[in-house]
Amino acid sequence: MKTIVLAALGTVVGLVLGVALGILAGIAWVSIFQTTDFEGYSAMLVFFTFAPIGAVLGGLIGAIWAAYTAARARIRMESDA
Protein backbone atom coordinates (compact mmCIF):
# COMPACT_ATOMS: atom_id res chain seq x y z
CA MET A 1 0.00 0.00 0.00
CA LYS A 2 2.86 2.33 0.85
CA THR A 3 4.32 1.80 -2.63
CA ILE A 4 1.06 2.84 -4.30
CA VAL A 5 0.68 5.96 -2.16
CA LEU A 6 4.28 6.96 -2.84
CA ALA A 7 3.80 6.36 -6.58
CA ALA A 8 0.71 8.61 -6.54
CA LEU A 9 2.61 11.27 -4.62
CA GLY A 10 5.49 10.96 -7.08
CA THR A 11 3.05 11.41 -9.95
CA VAL A 12 1.65 14.63 -8.51
CA VAL A 13 5.08 16.06 -7.73
CA GLY A 14 6.32 14.98 -11.17
CA LEU A 15 3.35 16.68 -12.82
CA VAL A 16 4.00 19.98 -11.10
CA LEU A 17 7.73 19.93 -11.79
CA GLY A 18 7.15 18.73 -15.35
CA VAL A 19 4.78 21.59 -16.09
CA ALA A 20 7.26 24.08 -14.65
CA LEU A 21 10.11 22.67 -16.73
CA GLY A 22 7.85 22.52 -19.80
CA ILE A 23 6.97 26.19 -19.43
CA LEU A 24 10.64 27.09 -19.04
CA ALA A 25 11.53 25.01 -22.10
CA GLY A 26 8.72 26.69 -24.06
CA ILE A 27 9.88 30.15 -23.07
CA ALA A 28 13.41 29.23 -24.12
CA TRP A 29 12.09 27.89 -27.44
CA VAL A 30 10.13 31.07 -28.11
CA SER A 31 13.15 33.22 -27.26
CA ILE A 32 15.70 31.22 -29.25
CA PHE A 33 13.61 30.79 -32.39
CA GLN A 34 11.93 34.21 -32.06
CA THR A 35 8.42 32.88 -32.45
CA THR A 36 5.90 35.54 -33.44
CA ASP A 37 3.67 36.93 -30.71
CA PHE A 38 0.83 37.80 -33.09
CA GLU A 39 -2.47 37.27 -31.23
CA GLY A 40 -0.67 35.42 -28.42
CA TYR A 41 0.73 32.66 -30.61
CA SER A 42 3.91 32.27 -28.58
CA ALA A 43 1.97 31.98 -25.29
CA MET A 44 -0.38 29.40 -26.80
CA LEU A 45 2.62 27.45 -28.05
CA VAL A 46 4.15 27.42 -24.57
CA PHE A 47 1.01 26.60 -22.58
CA PHE A 48 -0.77 24.26 -25.01
CA THR A 49 2.25 22.35 -26.29
CA PHE A 50 5.22 22.48 -23.95
CA ALA A 51 3.34 22.48 -20.62
CA PRO A 52 1.25 19.32 -21.35
CA ILE A 53 4.27 17.47 -22.73
CA GLY A 54 6.20 18.39 -19.58
CA ALA A 55 3.29 17.29 -17.40
CA VAL A 56 3.04 13.87 -19.05
CA LEU A 57 6.77 13.21 -18.94
CA GLY A 58 7.11 14.56 -15.40
CA GLY A 59 4.18 12.49 -14.15
CA LEU A 60 5.52 9.30 -15.66
CA ILE A 61 9.06 9.87 -14.45
CA GLY A 62 7.84 10.85 -10.97
CA ALA A 63 5.63 7.79 -10.61
CA ILE A 64 8.29 5.38 -11.85
CA TRP A 65 10.98 6.93 -9.66
CA ALA A 66 8.82 6.94 -6.51
CA ALA A 67 7.60 3.36 -7.04
CA TYR A 68 11.15 2.15 -7.71
CA THR A 69 12.47 3.88 -4.60
CA ALA A 70 9.65 2.52 -2.41
CA ALA A 71 10.05 -1.00 -3.77
CA ARG A 72 13.80 -0.88 -3.24
CA ALA A 73 13.34 0.29 0.34
CA ARG A 74 10.81 -2.48 0.96
CA ILE A 75 13.16 -5.13 -0.40
CA ARG A 76 15.99 -3.75 1.73
CA MET A 77 13.78 -3.88 4.85
CA GLU A 78 12.72 -7.48 4.09
CA SER A 79 16.32 -8.61 3.63
CA ASP A 80 17.33 -7.02 6.96
CA ALA A 81 14.62 -8.89 8.86
N, C-alpha and C positions, 0 to 999 in steps of 0.2 A: 504494500500500500504506500509505503514511504517513497518508493521509486516512482510510482505514478504521480504522486503529489509533487515531487521534485521535478519530474519531467514537465508537468503543467506549469509550474513556476518558471522553469527554464524557458518554456515557450513564450510566456508573457514577457519576461525580461528580454528575450531574444527579439520579440516583435518590436518592443519599444526601441531597443538599441539599433535594430535593423532599419527602422523607419528613420531614425536620426542620421545614421550613416548614409542611407539612401538619399535623404534630402541634401546632405553635404556633398555627396557625389554628383547629384543633379545640379547643384549650384556651381560646382567646379566645371561640369560639362558645359553649362550655359556660358560661363565666363571664358573658358578656353576656346570654344568653338563660336563664340559671339552669336548665339542664337537670338533671333529677332524677338522683340518684346511687343510686337504688334498685337493688340487686343489680349494681352496677357499670355501669349503663346509660351514664353519661357517658363512662367509659373505653372501653367498647365502641364508642361513637359516634366517639370520637377515633381509635382505633387500627384500626377496621374500615371506616371511611368516609373520614375526612380523610387518613390516612396513605397509603392506596393511591392516592387521587386525586392527592395531591402527588407520589407516586413516578412515576406515569404521566406527568403533566405535566412534572415535572422531568427525567425520562429523555428525553422527546421534545425538550424545549427544549435540553437539554445536547447531545444528538446533533446536532441541526440546527445549533446554534451552533458546535460544534467542527468539523463538516464544512465549514461555510461559511468559517470562519477558515482552515482548512487549505487549502481550495481557493483562497481568495483569495491566500494566501501563495505557493502554487504558481504561480498565474498571474502574480503579481508577479515571481517568480524567473525565469519563462520570458521575460517581456518585457524583463528586464534583460540576459539573455544574448544 
